[in-house]
Amino acid sequence: MIGMNYDYPEGSYERRAEIEADHESYIRGLLYFLSHDPGVTPDIRAEMSSWGWAKDEFTDNNYFPYKLYIREARRMIGEYVMTEHHCLGDSIAPGAIGMAAYTMDSHNCQRVVVHENGKAMVRNEGDVQVGGFPPYPIAYHALTPKQEECTNLLVPVCLSASHIAYGSIRMEPVFMVLAQTAAVAASMAIDQRSSVQEIDIPKLQKKLEEDPYLDGTLPDILSDNEDEGRAIINGNWE
C-alpha cells in the first residue's frame, strides 16, 4: 500500500489507528481480489483460493495480526549520526559498541504515472538496494541524545541514523546488540552517577568484549581459515 503511511510518524493515536485499519482493509481486499475477481487469470485464482488465514493464530482478532509492522518511523538526532559513509566504510564510527551487517535498502515510497511511447504506465519509485560491503561498527553516541537535551536516555532502536543508514542497521540481531549495550551503559551511568553521555566508553567496550553474555563465561573464539594472519593450513583441505 505504497505511500499511504506518510502520516504515521507524526500522526495522533487516532490517525495511526485509521492508517492501521486502512492497511488491514487493503490487504484483505487484495487477497480477496486475487482469489475471486474474474479479471484475474483462473490459475492464479485457483492457487490463491487454496490458501486461507492461519486457523490457530489471532483467533480473537478475526485471524489478523494485532499490530501493524512499523519498519521505520521517527528517529532521534543524537550526539552522533550514522550515515551511508559509515555503512560503506568511508568513515569509521568512533566509540564502536557493536557491528551492523546488512544491505542499505529502502522500499518504494510512491507510485507515479509516466508516459512512454504514447502510453501511460504506472511505476513504483524509490527502491534502493546497495550492498556488497563488509560489517561496520556503530558509534555508542548514536544511542545517546544530545547532552543539552537529555542525559538519562538511551535509544537502541530509534537511534540516530539517516534514512539510508537505518535501512541497513535496522535488523533484529543488531537491535539485540544495541539493547545489550544500552543496558550495560545504563548500569554504568547509575554506578558512576554520571550522564549516559559521560560514561567510560573504553570500559564499556571492554565489558562487552570480555563478558559478552554478561554471565562471566568466556567469549566465543572464531577460527576462520581465510584469516592468513592467524590460520596456518596443513594438508589438503577443501
C-alpha positions as CSV (number, residue, x, y, z in Angstrom):
1,M,0.0,0.0,0.0
2,I,2.8,2.3,-1.1
3,G,2.6,5.9,0.0
4,M,-0.4,5.5,2.4
5,N,1.8,5.5,5.5
6,Y,3.1,9.1,5.3
7,D,1.1,10.5,8.2
8,Y,2.1,7.7,10.6
9,P,5.3,9.1,12.2
10,E,3.8,12.4,13.3
11,G,0.2,11.2,13.5
12,S,-2.1,11.1,16.6
13,Y,-3.1,7.8,18.1
14,E,-6.4,8.2,16.3
15,R,-4.8,8.9,12.9
16,R,-2.4,5.9,13.4
17,A,-5.4,3.7,14.2
18,E,-7.0,4.9,10.9
19,I,-3.8,4.0,9.0
20,E,-3.7,0.6,10.5
21,A,-7.3,-0.1,9.6
22,D,-6.8,1.1,6.1
23,H,-3.8,-1.3,5.7
24,E,-5.8,-4.2,7.0
25,S,-8.7,-3.4,4.6
26,Y,-6.2,-3.2,1.7
27,I,-4.5,-6.5,2.5
28,R,-7.8,-8.4,3.0
29,G,-9.2,-6.8,-0.2
30,L,-6.1,-7.6,-2.2
31,L,-6.2,-11.3,-1.2
32,Y,-9.9,-11.5,-1.9
33,F,-9.4,-9.9,-5.3
34,L,-6.7,-12.3,-6.3
35,S,-8.8,-15.3,-5.4
36,H,-12.2,-14.2,-6.6
37,D,-12.1,-11.4,-9.3
38,P,-12.8,-12.7,-12.9
39,G,-10.2,-10.2,-14.1
40,V,-7.5,-12.4,-12.5
41,T,-6.4,-15.5,-14.5
42,P,-8.0,-18.8,-13.4
43,D,-4.7,-20.4,-12.4
44,I,-3.9,-17.5,-10.0
45,R,-7.4,-17.5,-8.6
46,A,-7.2,-21.3,-8.0
47,E,-3.8,-21.1,-6.3
48,M,-4.9,-18.2,-4.1
49,S,-8.2,-19.9,-3.2
50,S,-6.2,-22.9,-1.8
51,W,-4.9,-20.7,1.0
52,G,-6.6,-19.1,3.9
53,W,-5.9,-17.4,7.3
54,A,-4.0,-19.4,9.8
55,K,-6.7,-21.2,11.9
56,D,-4.6,-21.1,15.1
57,E,-3.3,-17.5,15.1
58,F,-5.0,-14.3,16.2
59,T,-8.3,-16.2,16.6
60,D,-9.7,-13.4,18.7
61,N,-8.9,-10.8,16.1
62,N,-10.5,-12.3,13.0
63,Y,-7.3,-14.1,12.3
64,F,-5.3,-10.9,11.6
65,P,-2.2,-9.7,13.5
66,Y,-2.9,-7.2,16.3
67,K,-0.4,-4.6,15.2
68,L,0.9,-3.1,12.0
69,Y,4.6,-3.8,11.4
70,I,6.4,-0.4,11.6
71,R,9.8,-0.7,9.8
72,E,10.8,2.9,10.4
73,A,9.3,6.0,11.9
74,R,10.7,8.8,14.0
75,R,14.3,8.6,14.9
76,M,16.5,10.5,17.4
77,I,19.0,13.1,16.2
78,G,21.6,12.4,18.9
79,E,25.2,13.1,19.7
80,Y,26.4,11.2,16.6
81,V,24.5,10.4,13.4
82,M,25.2,7.2,11.5
83,T,25.2,7.7,7.7
84,E,25.8,5.9,4.4
85,H,29.5,6.8,4.7
86,H,29.8,4.5,7.8
87,C,28.0,1.7,6.0
88,L,30.3,1.8,3.1
89,G,33.4,2.1,5.2
90,D,34.3,5.6,4.0
91,S,34.0,6.8,7.6
92,I,34.6,4.8,10.8
93,A,32.3,5.5,13.7
94,P,34.1,6.4,16.9
95,G,33.4,4.6,20.2
96,A,32.2,1.4,18.4
97,I,29.9,-0.8,20.6
98,G,28.6,-3.3,18.0
99,M,28.5,-4.2,14.3
100,A,25.9,-4.0,11.7
101,A,25.9,-6.1,8.5
102,Y,23.1,-5.7,6.0
103,T,22.4,-4.1,2.7
104,M,21.3,-0.5,2.6
105,D,17.8,-0.8,1.3
106,S,14.8,1.4,1.0
107,H,11.4,0.2,-0.2
108,N,9.4,2.0,-2.8
109,C,7.8,5.2,-1.4
110,Q,5.4,6.3,-4.1
111,R,3.6,5.2,-7.3
112,V,3.8,7.6,-10.3
113,V,2.2,7.7,-13.7
114,V,4.8,8.0,-16.6
115,H,4.2,8.3,-20.3
116,E,6.3,6.0,-22.6
117,N,5.8,5.6,-26.3
118,G,2.5,7.3,-26.1
119,K,1.2,5.1,-23.3
120,A,0.6,5.9,-19.7
121,M,2.2,3.4,-17.3
122,V,2.3,3.1,-13.5
123,R,5.8,2.9,-12.0
124,N,7.0,2.3,-8.4
125,E,9.5,4.9,-7.3
126,G,12.1,4.9,-4.5
127,D,13.5,1.4,-4.3
128,V,17.2,1.4,-3.3
129,Q,19.4,-1.7,-2.8
130,V,23.1,-1.1,-2.1
131,G,25.2,-4.0,-0.7
132,G,28.5,-5.8,-1.0
133,F,30.2,-4.0,1.9
134,P,31.6,-5.8,5.0
135,P,30.2,-5.4,8.6
136,Y,30.8,-1.9,10.1
137,P,30.8,-0.5,13.6
138,I,28.1,1.6,15.2
139,A,29.0,4.5,17.5
140,Y,27.9,4.5,21.1
141,H,26.9,8.1,20.9
142,A,24.4,7.2,18.1
143,L,22.4,5.8,21.0
144,T,22.5,8.9,23.2
145,P,20.6,12.2,22.8
146,K,22.4,15.5,22.7
147,Q,23.6,16.2,26.2
148,E,21.9,19.6,26.4
149,E,18.5,17.9,25.6
150,C,18.6,14.8,27.8
151,T,21.1,13.0,30.0
152,N,19.3,9.8,31.2
153,L,18.0,8.2,27.9
154,L,19.5,5.5,25.7
155,V,17.8,4.7,22.3
156,P,18.9,1.3,20.8
157,V,16.2,1.0,18.1
158,C,15.1,4.5,17.0
159,L,18.8,5.5,17.1
160,S,20.5,8.5,15.5
161,A,20.8,7.4,11.8
162,S,20.0,8.7,8.4
163,H,17.2,7.0,6.4
164,I,19.5,5.1,4.2
165,A,21.9,4.0,7.1
166,Y,18.9,3.0,9.2
167,G,17.8,0.7,6.3
168,S,21.0,-1.3,7.0
169,I,21.2,-1.0,10.8
170,R,17.5,-1.9,11.5
171,M,18.0,-5.7,11.8
172,E,16.8,-7.6,14.8
173,P,20.3,-9.1,15.7
174,V,21.7,-5.6,15.6
175,F,18.9,-4.3,17.8
176,M,19.8,-7.1,20.3
177,V,23.4,-6.0,20.4
178,L,22.5,-2.3,20.8
179,A,19.9,-3.1,23.5
180,Q,22.6,-5.1,25.5
181,T,24.9,-2.1,25.0
182,A,22.3,0.3,26.3
183,A,21.6,-1.9,29.4
184,V,25.3,-2.1,30.3
185,A,25.8,1.6,29.7
186,A,22.7,2.5,31.8
187,S,24.1,0.4,34.7
188,M,27.5,2.1,34.4
189,A,25.9,5.6,34.4
190,I,23.9,4.7,37.6
191,D,27.0,3.3,39.3
192,Q,29.2,6.3,38.3
193,R,26.4,8.8,39.0
194,S,27.0,10.3,35.6
195,S,25.0,11.1,32.4
196,V,24.8,8.4,29.7
197,Q,27.0,10.6,27.5
198,E,29.8,10.7,30.1
199,I,30.4,7.0,30.8
200,D,33.7,5.4,30.2
201,I,33.3,4.1,26.6
202,P,36.6,2.0,26.7
203,K,35.4,0.4,29.9
204,L,32.0,-0.4,28.2
205,Q,33.8,-1.8,25.2
206,K,36.0,-4.0,27.4
207,K,32.9,-5.3,29.3
208,L,31.1,-6.2,26.0
209,E,34.2,-7.9,24.6
210,E,35.3,-9.9,27.7
211,D,31.9,-10.8,29.0
212,P,29.5,-10.8,26.0
213,Y,26.9,-13.0,27.7
214,L,27.0,-10.9,30.9
215,D,27.3,-14.1,32.9
216,G,31.0,-14.4,33.5
217,T,31.6,-17.1,30.8
218,L,34.4,-16.7,28.3
219,P,33.6,-15.1,24.9
220,D,33.5,-17.3,21.8
221,I,36.6,-17.6,19.7
222,L,36.1,-17.5,15.9
223,S,38.5,-19.5,13.9
224,D,38.5,-18.6,10.2
225,N,40.6,-20.4,7.6
226,E,40.7,-17.2,5.5
227,D,42.5,-15.3,8.2
228,E,46.0,-15.7,6.9
229,G,47.5,-13.7,9.7
230,R,46.3,-16.3,12.3
231,A,45.5,-19.5,10.5
232,I,48.0,-22.0,9.1
233,I,46.6,-24.7,6.9
234,N,48.3,-28.1,6.8
235,G,47.2,-30.9,4.5
236,N,44.9,-31.0,1.5
237,W,41.7,-29.2,2.8
238,E,38.8,-28.1,0.6
